[in-house]
Amino acid sequence: MLFASPAVLGYGAVVWVFTASFVRWREEPVLLRRFGDDYAEYRRAVPAWVPRLRPWHPRSGE
């Protein structure tokens, strides 16, 4: 859209899909094994790919 080129938009979509897939199926399981319940709590509190308006603090109920 910025460069008025469907090729650039397609490239961006492919890169995003690759990155999101890598994070979901490779990085998240590794972090879950490494940090266990702390990471599981973090994942429940912080939505993936959506920025929070306020910082998350562990075990504060926020």
PyMOL Python script that loads the backbone (N, CA, C, O; Angstrom):
from pymol import cmd

cmd.read_pdbstr("""\
ATOM      1  N   MET A   1       0.827  -1.180   0.000  1.00  0.00           N
ATOM      2  CA  MET A   1       0.000   0.000   0.000  1.00  0.00           C
ATOM      3  C   MET A   1       0.877   1.252   0.000  1.00  0.00           C
ATOM      4  O   MET A   1       0.609   2.199  -0.738  1.00  0.00           O
ATOM      5  N   LEU A   2       1.909   1.255   0.815  1.00  0.00           N
ATOM      6  CA  LEU A   2       2.775   2.421   0.909  1.00  0.00           C
ATOM      7  C   LEU A   2       3.521   2.660  -0.407  1.00  0.00           C
ATOM      8  O   LEU A   2       3.707   3.802  -0.827  1.00  0.00           O
ATOM      9  N   PHE A   3       3.939   1.581  -1.042  1.00  0.00           N
ATOM     10  CA  PHE A   3       4.704   1.700  -2.280  1.00  0.00           C
ATOM     11  C   PHE A   3       3.854   1.416  -3.518  1.00  0.00           C
ATOM     12  O   PHE A   3       4.377   1.351  -4.631  1.00  0.00           O
ATOM     13  N   ALA A   4       2.559   1.249  -3.326  1.00  0.00           N
ATOM     14  CA  ALA A   4       1.638   0.957  -4.429  1.00  0.00           C
ATOM     15  C   ALA A   4       2.093  -0.258  -5.227  1.00  0.00           C
ATOM     16  O   ALA A   4       2.042  -0.266  -6.457  1.00  0.00           O
ATOM     17  N   SER A   5       2.533  -1.269  -4.515  1.00  0.00           N
ATOM     18  CA  SER A   5       3.030  -2.470  -5.177  1.00  0.00           C
ATOM     19  C   SER A   5       2.459  -3.712  -4.499  1.00  0.00           C
ATOM     20  O   SER A   5       2.740  -3.966  -3.328  1.00  0.00           O
ATOM     21  N   PRO A   6       1.665  -4.478  -5.226  1.00  0.00           N
ATOM     22  CA  PRO A   6       1.148  -5.722  -4.647  1.00  0.00           C
ATOM     23  C   PRO A   6       2.270  -6.705  -4.270  1.00  0.00           C
ATOM     24  O   PRO A   6       2.112  -7.507  -3.349  1.00  0.00           O
ATOM     25  N   ALA A   7       3.382  -6.638  -4.975  1.00  0.00           N
ATOM     26  CA  ALA A   7       4.500  -7.544  -4.677  1.00  0.00           C
ATOM     27  C   ALA A   7       5.062  -7.262  -3.284  1.00  0.00           C
ATOM     28  O   ALA A   7       5.374  -8.195  -2.544  1.00  0.00           O
ATOM     29  N   VAL A   8       5.193  -5.995  -2.923  1.00  0.00           N
ATOM     30  CA  VAL A   8       5.713  -5.636  -1.601  1.00  0.00           C
ATOM     31  C   VAL A   8       4.721  -6.071  -0.522  1.00  0.00           C
ATOM     32  O   VAL A   8       5.130  -6.578   0.523  1.00  0.00           O
ATOM     33  N   LEU A   9       3.437  -5.882  -0.760  1.00  0.00           N
ATOM     34  CA  LEU A   9       2.416  -6.318   0.179  1.00  0.00           C
ATOM     35  C   LEU A   9       2.450  -7.837   0.347  1.00  0.00           C
ATOM     36  O   LEU A   9       2.352  -8.343   1.465  1.00  0.00           O
ATOM     37  N   GLY A  10       2.587  -8.554  -0.755  1.00  0.00           N
ATOM     38  CA  GLY A  10       2.684 -10.019  -0.695  1.00  0.00           C
ATOM     39  C   GLY A  10       3.924 -10.475   0.054  1.00  0.00           C
ATOM     40  O   GLY A  10       3.862 -11.410   0.853  1.00  0.00           O
ATOM     41  N   TYR A  11       5.043  -9.822  -0.199  1.00  0.00           N
ATOM     42  CA  TYR A  11       6.280 -10.153   0.497  1.00  0.00           C
ATOM     43  C   TYR A  11       6.113  -9.943   2.002  1.00  0.00           C
ATOM     44  O   TYR A  11       6.528 -10.783   2.802  1.00  0.00           O
ATOM     45  N   GLY A  12       5.511  -8.832   2.377  1.00  0.00           N
ATOM     46  CA  GLY A  12       5.275  -8.565   3.799  1.00  0.00           C
ATOM     47  C   GLY A  12       4.385  -9.620   4.435  1.00  0.00           C
ATOM     48  O   GLY A  12       4.625 -10.032   5.570  1.00  0.00           O
ATOM     49  N   ALA A  13       3.368 -10.059   3.720  1.00  0.00           N
ATOM     50  CA  ALA A  13       2.470 -11.097   4.238  1.00  0.00           C
ATOM     51  C   ALA A  13       3.212 -12.416   4.431  1.00  0.00           C
ATOM     52  O   ALA A  13       3.021 -13.096   5.439  1.00  0.00           O
ATOM     53  N   VAL A  14       4.047 -12.772   3.479  1.00  0.00           N
ATOM     54  CA  VAL A  14       4.822 -14.022   3.586  1.00  0.00           C
ATOM     55  C   VAL A  14       5.782 -13.956   4.766  1.00  0.00           C
ATOM     56  O   VAL A  14       5.910 -14.928   5.511  1.00  0.00           O
ATOM     57  N   VAL A  15       6.449 -12.842   4.945  1.00  0.00           N
ATOM     58  CA  VAL A  15       7.377 -12.678   6.066  1.00  0.00           C
ATOM     59  C   VAL A  15       6.627 -12.760   7.389  1.00  0.00           C
ATOM     60  O   VAL A  15       7.092 -13.409   8.326  1.00  0.00           O
ATOM     61  N   TRP A  16       5.465 -12.106   7.471  1.00  0.00           N
ATOM     62  CA  TRP A  16       4.673 -12.145   8.703  1.00  0.00           C
ATOM     63  C   TRP A  16       4.225 -13.569   9.024  1.00  0.00           C
ATOM     64  O   TRP A  16       4.321 -13.996  10.175  1.00  0.00           O
ATOM     65  N   VAL A  17       3.738 -14.309   8.029  1.00  0.00           N
ATOM     66  CA  VAL A  17       3.295 -15.696   8.253  1.00  0.00           C
ATOM     67  C   VAL A  17       4.470 -16.552   8.726  1.00  0.00           C
ATOM     68  O   VAL A  17       4.314 -17.341   9.658  1.00  0.00           O
ATOM     69  N   PHE A  18       5.626 -16.413   8.111  1.00  0.00           N
ATOM     70  CA  PHE A  18       6.799 -17.182   8.513  1.00  0.00           C
ATOM     71  C   PHE A  18       7.189 -16.858   9.958  1.00  0.00           C
ATOM     72  O   PHE A  18       7.441 -17.760  10.756  1.00  0.00           O
ATOM     73  N   THR A  19       7.235 -15.573  10.284  1.00  0.00           N
ATOM     74  CA  THR A  19       7.631 -15.157  11.631  1.00  0.00           C
ATOM     75  C   THR A  19       6.628 -15.637  12.674  1.00  0.00           C
ATOM     76  O   THR A  19       7.020 -16.177  13.709  1.00  0.00           O
ATOM     77  N   ALA A  20       5.346 -15.443  12.411  1.00  0.00           N
ATOM     78  CA  ALA A  20       4.308 -15.868  13.353  1.00  0.00           C
ATOM     79  C   ALA A  20       4.332 -17.383  13.548  1.00  0.00           C
ATOM     80  O   ALA A  20       4.158 -17.866  14.667  1.00  0.00           O
ATOM     81  N   SER A  21       4.544 -18.131  12.474  1.00  0.00           N
ATOM     82  CA  SER A  21       4.613 -19.594  12.571  1.00  0.00           C
ATOM     83  C   SER A  21       5.812 -20.034  13.392  1.00  0.00           C
ATOM     84  O   SER A  21       5.696 -20.924  14.234  1.00  0.00           O
ATOM     85  N   PHE A  22       6.955 -19.420  13.155  1.00  0.00           N
ATOM     86  CA  PHE A  22       8.154 -19.764  13.905  1.00  0.00           C
ATOM     87  C   PHE A  22       7.946 -19.524  15.400  1.00  0.00           C
ATOM     88  O   PHE A  22       8.276 -20.374  16.227  1.00  0.00           O
ATOM     89  N   VAL A  23       7.396 -18.363  15.733  1.00  0.00           N
ATOM     90  CA  VAL A  23       7.175 -18.031  17.139  1.00  0.00           C
ATOM     91  C   VAL A  23       6.211 -19.029  17.772  1.00  0.00           C
ATOM     92  O   VAL A  23       6.461 -19.526  18.870  1.00  0.00           O
ATOM     93  N   ARG A  24       5.121 -19.318  17.088  1.00  0.00           N
ATOM     94  CA  ARG A  24       4.083 -20.184  17.662  1.00  0.00           C
ATOM     95  C   ARG A  24       4.561 -21.626  17.847  1.00  0.00           C
ATOM     96  O   ARG A  24       4.364 -22.210  18.912  1.00  0.00           O
ATOM     97  N   TRP A  25       5.184 -22.200  16.822  1.00  0.00           N
ATOM     98  CA  TRP A  25       5.502 -23.632  16.876  1.00  0.00           C
ATOM     99  C   TRP A  25       6.929 -23.968  17.264  1.00  0.00           C
ATOM    100  O   TRP A  25       7.236 -25.140  17.481  1.00  0.00           O
ATOM    101  N   ARG A  26       7.797 -23.002  17.358  1.00  0.00           N
ATOM    102  CA  ARG A  26       9.168 -23.284  17.791  1.00  0.00           C
ATOM    103  C   ARG A  26       9.513 -22.552  19.087  1.00  0.00           C
ATOM    104  O   ARG A  26       9.921 -23.173  20.068  1.00  0.00           O
ATOM    105  N   GLU A  27       9.348 -21.248  19.083  1.00  0.00           N
ATOM    106  CA  GLU A  27       9.819 -20.461  20.207  1.00  0.00           C
ATOM    107  C   GLU A  27       8.955 -20.632  21.456  1.00  0.00           C
ATOM    108  O   GLU A  27       9.488 -20.769  22.557  1.00  0.00           O
ATOM    109  N   GLU A  28       7.629 -20.627  21.298  1.00  0.00           N
ATOM    110  CA  GLU A  28       6.767 -20.757  22.476  1.00  0.00           C
ATOM    111  C   GLU A  28       6.962 -22.080  23.217  1.00  0.00           C
ATOM    112  O   GLU A  28       7.056 -22.056  24.444  1.00  0.00           O
ATOM    113  N   PRO A  29       7.030 -23.235  22.545  1.00  0.00           N
ATOM    114  CA  PRO A  29       7.284 -24.479  23.283  1.00  0.00           C
ATOM    115  C   PRO A  29       8.642 -24.490  23.993  1.00  0.00           C
ATOM    116  O   PRO A  29       8.761 -25.034  25.090  1.00  0.00           O
ATOM    117  N   VAL A  30       9.656 -23.897  23.379  1.00  0.00           N
ATOM    118  CA  VAL A  30      10.974 -23.836  24.012  1.00  0.00           C
ATOM    119  C   VAL A  30      10.903 -22.993  25.286  1.00  0.00           C
ATOM    120  O   VAL A  30      11.448 -23.375  26.321  1.00  0.00           O
ATOM    121  N   LEU A  31      10.230 -21.849  25.204  1.00  0.00           N
ATOM    122  CA  LEU A  31      10.101 -20.989  26.378  1.00  0.00           C
ATOM    123  C   LEU A  31       9.266 -21.658  27.464  1.00  0.00           C
ATOM    124  O   LEU A  31       9.558 -21.504  28.650  1.00  0.00           O
ATOM    125  N   LEU A  32       8.241 -22.390  27.077  1.00  0.00           N
ATOM    126  CA  LEU A  32       7.420 -23.094  28.056  1.00  0.00           C
ATOM    127  C   LEU A  32       8.229 -24.167  28.786  1.00  0.00           C
ATOM    128  O   LEU A  32       8.104 -24.320  30.001  1.00  0.00           O
ATOM    129  N   ARG A  33       9.059 -24.909  28.049  1.00  0.00           N
ATOM    130  CA  ARG A  33       9.917 -25.914  28.705  1.00  0.00           C
ATOM    131  C   ARG A  33      10.948 -25.249  29.612  1.00  0.00           C
ATOM    132  O   ARG A  33      11.243 -25.756  30.694  1.00  0.00           O
ATOM    133  N   ARG A  34      11.485 -24.135  29.181  1.00  0.00           N
ATOM    134  CA  ARG A  34      12.540 -23.477  29.941  1.00  0.00           C
ATOM    135  C   ARG A  34      12.014 -22.774  31.203  1.00  0.00           C
ATOM    136  O   ARG A  34      12.641 -22.850  32.260  1.00  0.00           O
ATOM    137  N   PHE A  35      10.879 -22.099  31.096  1.00  0.00           N
ATOM    138  CA  PHE A  35      10.389 -21.294  32.207  1.00  0.00           C
ATOM    139  C   PHE A  35       9.131 -21.841  32.871  1.00  0.00           C
ATOM    140  O   PHE A  35       8.716 -21.322  33.907  1.00  0.00           O
ATOM    141  N   GLY A  36       8.524 -22.859  32.312  1.00  0.00           N
ATOM    142  CA  GLY A  36       7.410 -23.563  32.941  1.00  0.00           C
ATOM    143  C   GLY A  36       6.198 -22.701  33.246  1.00  0.00           C
ATOM    144  O   GLY A  36       5.691 -21.981  32.386  1.00  0.00           O
ATOM    145  N   ASP A  37       5.745 -22.792  34.493  1.00  0.00           N
ATOM    146  CA  ASP A  37       4.520 -22.114  34.906  1.00  0.00           C
ATOM    147  C   ASP A  37       4.614 -20.592  34.789  1.00  0.00           C
ATOM    148  O   ASP A  37       3.611 -19.932  34.516  1.00  0.00           O
ATOM    149  N   ASP A  38       5.793 -20.036  34.990  1.00  0.00           N
ATOM    150  CA  ASP A  38       5.945 -18.578  34.865  1.00  0.00           C
ATOM    151  C   ASP A  38       5.623 -18.120  33.444  1.00  0.00           C
ATOM    152  O   ASP A  38       4.953 -17.106  33.247  1.00  0.00           O
ATOM    153  N   TYR A  39       6.107 -18.874  32.459  1.00  0.00           N
ATOM    154  CA  TYR A  39       5.819 -18.500  31.072  1.00  0.00           C
ATOM    155  C   TYR A  39       4.351 -18.747  30.731  1.00  0.00           C
ATOM    156  O   TYR A  39       3.748 -17.966  29.994  1.00  0.00           O
ATOM    157  N   ALA A  40       3.780 -19.814  31.254  1.00  0.00           N
ATOM    158  CA  ALA A  40       2.361 -20.092  31.012  1.00  0.00           C
ATOM    159  C   ALA A  40       1.497 -18.958  31.577  1.00  0.00           C
ATOM    160  O   ALA A  40       0.532 -18.539  30.937  1.00  0.00           O
ATOM    161  N   GLU A  41       1.834 -18.469  32.756  1.00  0.00           N
ATOM    162  CA  GLU A  41       1.111 -17.343  33.352  1.00  0.00           C
ATOM    163  C   GLU A  41       1.265 -16.091  32.480  1.00  0.00           C
ATOM    164  O   GLU A  41       0.299 -15.359  32.264  1.00  0.00           O
ATOM    165  N   TYR A  42       2.458 -15.855  31.991  1.00  0.00           N
ATOM    166  CA  TYR A  42       2.717 -14.712  31.121  1.00  0.00           C
ATOM    167  C   TYR A  42       1.885 -14.807  29.842  1.00  0.00           C
ATOM    168  O   TYR A  42       1.285 -13.820  29.416  1.00  0.00           O
ATOM    169  N   ARG A  43       1.850 -15.988  29.231  1.00  0.00           N
ATOM    170  CA  ARG A  43       1.068 -16.168  28.002  1.00  0.00           C
ATOM    171  C   ARG A  43      -0.411 -15.919  28.222  1.00  0.00           C
ATOM    172  O   ARG A  43      -1.085 -15.372  27.349  1.00  0.00           O
ATOM    173  N   ARG A  44      -0.927 -16.318  29.382  1.00  0.00           N
ATOM    174  CA  ARG A  44      -2.345 -16.069  29.673  1.00  0.00           C
ATOM    175  C   ARG A  44      -2.620 -14.576  29.846  1.00  0.00           C
ATOM    176  O   ARG A  44      -3.694 -14.097  29.482  1.00  0.00           O
ATOM    177  N   ALA A  45      -1.662 -13.845  30.396  1.00  0.00           N
ATOM    178  CA  ALA A  45      -1.872 -12.432  30.713  1.00  0.00           C
ATOM    179  C   ALA A  45      -1.574 -11.494  29.545  1.00  0.00           C
ATOM    180  O   ALA A  45      -2.146 -10.406  29.468  1.00  0.00           O
ATOM    181  N   VAL A  46      -0.696 -11.897  28.647  1.00  0.00           N
ATOM    182  CA  VAL A  46      -0.263 -11.011  27.568  1.00  0.00           C
ATOM    183  C   VAL A  46      -0.655 -11.632  26.231  1.00  0.00           C
ATOM    184  O   VAL A  46      -0.131 -12.681  25.855  1.00  0.00           O
ATOM    185  N   PRO A  47      -1.575 -10.990  25.513  1.00  0.00           N
ATOM    186  CA  PRO A  47      -2.013 -11.542  24.228  1.00  0.00           C
ATOM    187  C   PRO A  47      -0.898 -11.472  23.173  1.00  0.00           C
ATOM    188  O   PRO A  47      -0.129 -10.513  23.130  1.00  0.00           O
ATOM    189  N   ALA A  48      -0.830 -12.482  22.346  1.00  0.00           N
ATOM    190  CA  ALA A  48       0.193 -12.514  21.298  1.00  0.00           C
ATOM    191  C   ALA A  48      -0.109 -11.470  20.232  1.00  0.00           C
ATOM    192  O   ALA A  48      -1.257 -11.327  19.809  1.00  0.00           O
ATOM    193  N   TRP A  49       0.902 -10.747  19.798  1.00  0.00           N
ATOM    194  CA  TRP A  49       0.849  -9.804  18.699  1.00  0.00           C
ATOM    195  C   TRP A  49      -0.021  -8.575  18.965  1.00  0.00           C
ATOM    196  O   TRP A  49      -0.229  -7.763  18.063  1.00  0.00           O
ATOM    197  N   VAL A  50      -0.527  -8.431  20.175  1.00  0.00           N
ATOM    198  CA  VAL A  50      -1.361  -7.271  20.488  1.00  0.00           C
ATOM    199  C   VAL A  50      -0.691  -6.504  21.622  1.00  0.00           C
ATOM    200  O   VAL A  50      -0.541  -7.040  22.721  1.00  0.00           O
ATOM    201  N   PRO A  51      -0.290  -5.276  21.378  1.00  0.00           N
ATOM    202  CA  PRO A  51       0.368  -4.520  22.449  1.00  0.00           C
ATOM    203  C   PRO A  51      -0.596  -4.189  23.583  1.00  0.00           C
ATOM    204  O   PRO A  51      -1.783  -3.954  23.355  1.00  0.00           O
ATOM    205  N   ARG A  52      -0.077  -4.173  24.792  1.00  0.00           N
ATOM    206  CA  ARG A  52      -0.878  -3.795  25.964  1.00  0.00           C
ATOM    207  C   ARG A  52      -0.728  -2.309  26.217  1.00  0.00           C
ATOM    208  O   ARG A  52       0.303  -1.718  25.897  1.00  0.00           O
ATOM    209  N   LEU A  53      -1.757  -1.705  26.792  1.00  0.00           N
ATOM    210  CA  LEU A  53      -1.690  -0.288  27.122  1.00  0.00           C
ATOM    211  C   LEU A  53      -0.938  -0.053  28.423  1.00  0.00           C
ATOM    212  O   LEU A  53      -0.342   1.005  28.626  1.00  0.00           O
ATOM    213  N   ARG A  54      -0.971  -1.059  29.309  1.00  0.00           N
ATOM    214  CA  ARG A  54      -0.251  -0.969  30.581  1.00  0.00           C
ATOM    215  C   ARG A  54       0.705  -2.149  30.691  1.00  0.00           C
ATOM    216  O   ARG A  54       0.400  -3.231  30.190  1.00  0.00           O
ATOM    217  N   PRO A  55       1.847  -1.967  31.332  1.00  0.00           N
ATOM    218  CA  PRO A  55       2.788  -3.080  31.475  1.00  0.00           C
ATOM    219  C   PRO A  55       2.206  -4.185  32.339  1.00  0.00           C
ATOM    220  O   PRO A  55       1.386  -3.939  33.224  1.00  0.00           O
ATOM    221  N   TRP A  56       2.644  -5.408  32.066  1.00  0.00           N
ATOM    222  CA  TRP A  56       2.217  -6.569  32.834  1.00  0.00           C
ATOM    223  C   TRP A  56       3.206  -6.801  33.959  1.00  0.00           C
ATOM    224  O   TRP A  56       4.418  -6.757  33.749  1.00  0.00           O
ATOM    225  N   HIS A  57       2.686  -7.051  35.160  1.00  0.00           N
ATOM    226  CA  HIS A  57       3.527  -7.361  36.307  1.00  0.00           C
ATOM    227  C   HIS A  57       3.108  -8.738  36.826  1.00  0.00           C
ATOM    228  O   HIS A  57       1.928  -8.958  37.097  1.00  0.00           O
ATOM    229  N   PRO A  58       4.045  -9.654  36.966  1.00  0.00           N
ATOM    230  CA  PRO A  58       3.705 -11.007  37.399  1.00  0.00           C
ATOM    231  C   PRO A  58       3.003 -11.018  38.756  1.00  0.00           C
ATOM    232  O   PRO A  58       3.360 -10.286  39.680  1.00  0.00           O
ATOM    233  N   ARG A  59       2.001 -11.872  38.833  1.00  0.00           N
ATOM    234  CA  ARG A  59       1.262 -12.143  40.062  1.00  0.00           C
ATOM    235  C   ARG A  59       0.619 -10.911  40.695  1.00  0.00           C
ATOM    236  O   ARG A  59       0.331 -10.910  41.892  1.00  0.00           O
ATOM    237  N   SER A  60       0.391  -9.863  39.904  1.00  0.00           N
ATOM    238  CA  SER A  60      -0.281  -8.687  40.444  1.00  0.00           C
ATOM    239  C   SER A  60      -1.763  -8.697  40.113  1.00  0.00           C
ATOM    240  O   SER A  60      -2.525  -7.855  40.587  1.00  0.00           O
ATOM    241  N   GLY A  61      -2.165  -9.675  39.281  1.00  0.00           N
ATOM    242  CA  GLY A  61      -3.550  -9.767  38.883  1.00  0.00           C
ATOM    243  C   GLY A  61      -3.947  -8.757  37.822  1.00  0.00           C
ATOM    244  O   GLY A  61      -5.133  -8.591  37.536  1.00  0.00           O
ATOM    245  N   GLU A  62      -2.990  -8.093  37.248  1.00  0.00           N
ATOM    246  CA  GLU A  62      -3.259  -7.063  36.251  1.00  0.00           C
ATOM    247  C   GLU A  62      -3.239  -7.609  34.862  1.00  0.00           C
ATOM    248  O   GLU A  62      -3.449  -6.865  33.903  1.00  0.00           O
TER     249      GLU A  62
END
""", "prot")
cmd.dss("prot")
cmd.show_as("cartoon", "prot")
cmd.util.cbc("prot")
cmd.orient("prot")
